[in-house]
Amino acid sequence: MNRIMEIASILSKRYYQETGEEISELKMHKLLYFMQKEYIAMTGEILFDDDFMAYKHGPVNIKIRKNFKKIKNYTSNYILKNNERYIINLTLNKYGFKKVTTLVNLSHQDISYINGLKNHHSLIDKKDIYKDAENIRKIDYRWGNYYDEQ
C-alpha cells in the first residue's frame, strides 16, 4: 500500500477509537482532504502525493474510492512521524465530530475545490490547496499553541 492508504487505515482506526463508529467513505475523503490542507499549513509540504478530484460532494481521492472497503481491515506497518500523528489528531479533533454535510459545505468553500469543479470531476490542483492552506491559522505541533500567540 502507499502512503495515502496507510494514513487512511490509521485514520480509520483512530476515528473508531474516538467515536465508536466506522468512518463513512464520504467522511474519509473529507478528513483526508482537510488533513492534507492542515499539513501543508503546518509544514509547507504535502502529507501524501495522491491527488483529489472535484466531485459533487467535495474532494474525492480515486485510490481511496476504489479501495475503501480494504482500509479498515488493513494492518498498517507505517510508523507515523510526530507531526503526522499530530495532524491526524488535530484533524479528528477539528473536523471528525462534525456532520459530513458540514464537511462537504466547508470543502465547497475552498478555492481548490471551486477551481477543480469548473470541469466536472476534474483534478484539484495542489497549488490551489496551498493557497487554501494560507488561510489556516498556523499551529506549532510541538507545543500545541498558535504561532501568533507565542
C-alpha positions, 0 to 999 in steps of 0.5 A: 500500500502507499502512503495515502492508504496507510494514513487512511487505515490509521485514520480509520482506526483512530476515528473508531477509537474516538467515536465508536463508529466506522468512518463513512467513505464520504467522511474519509475523503473529507478528513483526508482532504482537510488533513492534507490542507492542515499539513501543508499549513503546518509544514509547507509540504504535502502529507501524501502525493495522491491527488483529489478530484472535484466531485459533487460532494467535495474532494474525492481521492480515486485510490481511496474510492476504489479501495475503501472497503480494504482500509479498515481491515488493513494492518498498517506497518507505517510508523507515523512521524510526530507531526503526522500523528499530530495532524491526524489528531488535530484533524479528528479533533477539528473536523471528525465530530462534525456532520459530513454535510458540514464537511462537504459545505466547508470543502465547497468553500475552498478555492481548490475545490471551486477551481477543480469543479469548473470541469466536472470531476476534474483534478484539484490542483495542489497549488490551489490547496496551498493557497487554501492552506494560507488561510489556516491559522498556523499551529506549532505541533510541538507545543500545541499553541498558535504561532501568533500567540507565542 
